[in-house]
Amino acid sequence: MRYFSFIFLLLFLSSFAYGTNVHAKHDAIKVKVVTEDTFPLQYLEGGKVVGPATALVEQVLSMAGITYSIDVLPWARAYHLALNEPNILIYSLAKTPARAEQFKWVGEIMALDYYLYGAIDSEINAQTSLEKLKQYKIGTVRDSAVYQYLIKNDFKHLTTVVQGKQNLLLFEQNRIDLFPANKSTFQVICRQEAFNCRNIKPVYKLDISSIDLYMAFSQSTDNAIVEKVRAGYQAVIQKQHNSSDVGID
């Protein structure tokens, strides 16, 4: 009887030690966060990535108790890493139907409305057909939600860039006719990059089914890490909601 009790104790201690090692393993994992330099959501300033999207990601990971590093990369490279490697968190990623099963989504950062921008005297308007738009030269960031939308709809005259702000220069040089931009931040980007955007206007609202920007994990990331960060996201959002309610009658 004493022998069996001893064996049971050894099994119990082994099981406990295994469980402790599993949790320690998860806690020791360092998440690699990837993003692009896109003013004003996330951008480099003094060698550090800042902006409201970055602030939210950092708050969430801090709340979740996750060790992390942030790398600012060309979007296509960041996207490739998030598709193929474990423990990668990417932001700000548009959640489209085509991407729905490719990532483990944490939470929304913000919603955007994307338009094609063109010359102030452009004849393009809301009634212009997609077939008509396909005649124009369009600049777009490779592997962005807009790029994938245009490719899916068989647009051929595309010029791909590393960063969206490069489209302003291409447009100024008459190398493209149109380029996509978020309407709510376009003028801010023009001021930041010292471009004269007075001769540019939004000419066509893109019919993308979802252009909400999210933070999301690579599909091969351990579910325990994903759930921990999702809980951190909910806690941060709830805290922001409670703070906004203070002083309201």
C-alpha positions in Angstrom: 0.0 0.0 0.0 2.8 2.3 0.9 4.5 1.4 -2.4 1.4 2.4 -4.4 1.1 5.7 -2.4 4.7 6.5 -3.3 4.1 5.8 -7.0 0.9 8.0 -7.0 2.9 10.8 -5.3 5.6 10.6 -8.0 3.0 10.7 -10.8 1.2 13.7 -9.2 4.5 15.6 -8.8 5.5 14.8 -12.3 2.1 16.0 -13.6 2.4 19.2 -11.6 5.9 19.9 -12.8 4.9 19.3 -16.4 2.0 21.7 -16.1 4.3 24.3 -14.5 6.8 23.9 -17.3 4.0 24.4 -19.9 2.9 27.6 -18.4 6.5 28.8 -18.0 7.1 27.9 -21.6 4.1 30.1 -22.7 5.2 32.9 -20.4 8.8 32.8 -21.8 7.7 33.1 -25.4 8.5 36.5 -27.0 6.0 37.8 -29.5 7.3 39.5 -32.6 5.1 42.4 -33.6 5.3 43.6 -37.2 3.9 46.7 -38.8 4.6 49.3 -41.5 5.5 53.0 -41.3 2.1 54.6 -42.1 1.5 58.1 -40.7 -0.5 58.9 -38.7 -1.6 55.4 -37.4 1.8 54.0 -36.8 5.1 55.6 -37.8 8.7 56.0 -36.8 9.7 59.0 -34.8 13.2 59.3 -33.3 13.9 55.7 -34.0 10.8 54.5 -32.1 7.4 53.4 -33.6 4.6 55.6 -32.3 1.0 56.6 -33.2 -2.4 55.7 -31.9 -2.5 52.2 -33.3 0.9 51.4 -31.8 -0.2 52.8 -28.4 -3.2 50.5 -28.4 -1.1 47.4 -29.3 1.4 48.2 -26.6 -1.3 48.7 -24.0 -2.9 45.4 -24.9 0.3 43.4 -24.7 1.3 45.1 -21.5 -2.1 44.2 -20.0 -1.7 40.6 -21.2 1.8 40.4 -19.6 3.4 39.5 -23.0 7.1 40.1 -23.8 7.4 41.6 -27.3 9.5 43.5 -29.8 8.2 45.7 -32.6 9.7 45.7 -36.1 8.8 48.3 -38.7 9.0 46.6 -42.1 7.8 47.1 -45.7 4.2 45.9 -45.7 4.7 42.9 -48.0 7.4 41.5 -45.8 5.4 42.0 -42.6 2.4 40.4 -44.2 4.6 37.4 -45.4 5.9 36.9 -41.9 2.4 36.9 -40.4 1.3 34.4 -42.9 4.1 31.9 -42.4 5.7 32.2 -39.0 4.4 31.5 -35.4 4.1 34.1 -32.6 3.8 37.0 -35.1 1.4 39.8 -34.3 0.6 42.2 -37.2 -1.1 45.5 -37.2 -2.9 47.5 -38.7 -4.4 44.7 -40.8 -7.6 45.1 -42.7 -10.0 42.2 -41.9 -11.3 41.1 -45.3 -13.3 38.0 -46.2 -10.2 36.6 -48.0 -8.1 37.0 -44.8 -10.7 35.8 -42.3 -9.3 32.2 -41.9 -5.6 33.2 -42.5 -5.1 34.9 -39.1 -6.2 34.7 -35.5 -7.9 38.0 -34.9 -7.4 39.9 -31.6 -9.4 43.0 -31.9 -10.3 46.1 -33.9 -8.1 49.1 -34.0 -10.3 51.4 -36.1 -12.5 51.5 -39.2 -11.4 53.3 -42.4 -13.0 54.5 -45.6 -10.8 54.1 -48.6 -11.2 56.2 -51.8 -9.3 56.4 -55.0 -7.8 59.8 -55.3 -7.2 61.6 -58.6 -6.8 65.0 -60.2 -9.1 67.8 -59.1 -10.6 68.0 -62.7 -11.1 64.2 -63.0 -14.3 63.0 -64.6 -14.4 59.9 -62.4 -17.4 59.8 -60.0 -19.5 57.4 -58.0 -21.3 56.2 -61.2 -18.0 55.3 -63.0 -17.9 51.5 -63.6 -15.1 49.2 -62.5 -14.5 48.4 -66.2 -13.9 52.1 -66.9 -11.5 52.4 -63.9 -9.4 49.5 -65.2 -8.2 51.8 -67.9 -6.3 54.0 -65.5 -2.9 53.5 -63.9 -3.3 53.0 -60.2 -0.6 53.0 -57.5 -1.1 50.7 -54.5 0.9 49.0 -51.7 1.7 45.4 -52.5 -0.4 42.9 -50.4 -2.5 45.6 -48.9 -6.3 45.1 -48.7 -6.8 47.5 -51.7 -4.1 45.7 -53.7 -5.8 42.4 -53.1 -9.2 43.9 -54.0 -7.9 45.3 -57.3 -6.2 42.1 -58.2 -9.3 40.1 -57.5 -11.3 42.4 -59.8 -8.8 41.9 -62.6 -7.1 45.4 -62.6 -4.0 45.2 -64.8 -2.4 48.7 -64.8 -1.1 48.6 -61.2 2.1 50.1 -59.9 3.1 48.6 -56.5 5.0 50.7 -53.9 6.5 49.9 -50.5 4.7 52.7 -48.7 1.5 54.5 -49.5 3.0 58.0 -49.4 5.2 57.0 -52.4 2.0 57.2 -54.5 1.9 61.0 -53.9 5.3 61.4 -55.6 4.3 59.0 -58.5 1.1 61.0 -59.0 3.0 64.3 -59.0 5.3 62.8 -61.7 2.3 61.8 -63.8 3.3 58.1 -63.5 -0.1 57.1 -62.1 -3.6 58.4 -62.5 -5.2 57.2 -59.3 -4.1 55.9 -55.9 -6.0 54.7 -52.8 -6.0 56.6 -49.5 -8.0 56.8 -46.3 -10.2 59.9 -46.4 -10.0 60.6 -42.7 -6.2 60.9 -42.7 -5.3 62.0 -46.2 -4.9 65.7 -45.5 -2.8 64.9 -42.4 -0.4 62.8 -44.5 -0.2 65.7 -47.1 0.9 68.1 -44.4 3.3 65.6 -42.8 5.0 64.9 -46.2 4.9 68.5 -47.3 3.0 67.7 -50.5 0.7 70.1 -52.2 -2.6 68.2 -52.3 -4.8 71.0 -53.4 -5.1 69.6 -56.9 -6.1 66.1 -55.7 -9.5 64.9 -54.6 -11.3 61.7 -53.7 -13.0 60.5 -56.9 -14.3 57.0 -56.1 -15.2 55.2 -52.9 -13.9 51.6 -53.0 -16.4 48.9 -52.4 -14.4 46.8 -50.1 -16.6 44.6 -47.9 -14.5 45.2 -44.8 -11.9 47.8 -44.2 -11.8 47.6 -40.4 -8.2 47.6 -39.2 -7.2 44.9 -36.6 -4.3 43.5 -34.7 -4.0 39.8 -35.5 -1.8 36.8 -34.9 -0.3 34.4 -37.4 -2.4 31.2 -37.8 0.4 29.0 -36.3 0.6 31.0 -33.1 -0.4 29.0 -29.9 -4.0 29.5 -29.0 -3.1 30.0 -25.3 -1.1 33.1 -26.3 -3.9 34.4 -28.6 -6.5 34.0 -25.9 -4.3 35.8 -23.4 -3.9 38.8 -25.7 -7.6 38.8 -26.6 -8.3 39.0 -22.8 -5.8 41.9 -22.6 -7.6 43.6 -25.5 -11.0 43.3 -23.8 -9.6 44.6 -20.6 -8.0 47.7 -22.3 -11.2 48.5 -24.2 -13.3 48.1 -21.1 -11.0 50.4 -19.2 -11.2 53.0 -22.0 -15.0 52.7 -22.0 -15.2 53.2 -18.2 -12.9 56.2 -18.4 -15.1 57.8 -21.1 -18.1 57.4 -19.0 -16.7 59.4 -16.1 -18.5 62.7 -15.6 -21.4 61.8 -17.9 -24.9 62.3 -16.3 
